[in-house]
Amino acid sequence: MISDTSAAPDPEHRANTWWRNGMVWMVISGPAVVVVAAIATAVIAYRGADTVLVETPSARHAVTTPGADTPAMQARNHAATAAPR
């Protein structure tokens, strides 16, 4: 006898397709969320980028008396120099 192999699959087999399994969607959604977050971070970084300084610091930018709002690198460099006598 020849069996008919063109018959529709049984309902148990159809219920086990990959898109009906919740674990598959959890595995797919993890990397998808990371990709979306990376793109959002890149857009935020691009839009909020600081302007590039084109002039180099010189002696006229030196701090004479460091105060509370003096940038750290300028205050530190000022503290490392000898006091005028």
N, C-alpha and C positions, 0 to 999 in steps of 0.2 A: 504494500500500500504506500501511496505517496501522501505525505502530510502537507497540509497547506501552510506555508510559512508567511503568506501575505496577510494573515489575520491581524487584527488590531492588537496592540499590546494590552496585557492585563492591567486593571486599574492600580494594582499594587506597584507595578513598574512605573506607571505614569506619575504617581505621587512622589517618586524619588528623583525627580528632575532637579538639576542644580539650582535653578532660580526659585524653587520652592523651599529650599533649605535655608533656615535663618543664619546658620553659621557662615555660609558663603557670603552673605550680605555684610556680616560683621567683619569678615576678613577683607572684603573689597572696600568697605567704608573707611577703615583705618587709614590706609595710604591715601585715599581720596581726600580725606579731611586734612591730612598733612600737606598735600599739594595745594589745596585751596588756601591754607594758612600761610604757606610760603609765598604764594603769589600776592596775598594781601600784605604781608610784611614787606615785600619788595616794592609794592606801590606806595606804602606809607614811607619807606626809607627814601624813595626817589622824590616824592613830593615835599618831604620835610628836610631835604639835604641842606646843609649849611653852605653859605657862599664861600668861594675860594678866595683866599687872600692873595693879592698879586704883588703887594709891596713887602719887602723884607723889613724886619724890625731894626731900628737904629738907635743911636744914643738918645735921640729926642723922645723916644718912647719909654725911656728908663724911668723907674719910679724913684722919686726923691724921698718921700716918706711913706712907707707902706702903711696902709690903713686896713680896716676890717673888710673892705670890699675890693682889695687889690687881688688880682689873679695870683694863684699859688706859685706859678713858675717865676713871675716877676718878683714877688716878695721873697722867694727862696734865693733867687739870684742876687737880689739886693742884700740879703742877710749874709751871703757868702763873701761879699766884697768888703774891703777894709773901709772903716769910717774916715771921712776926710778930717784932717787935723789942722 
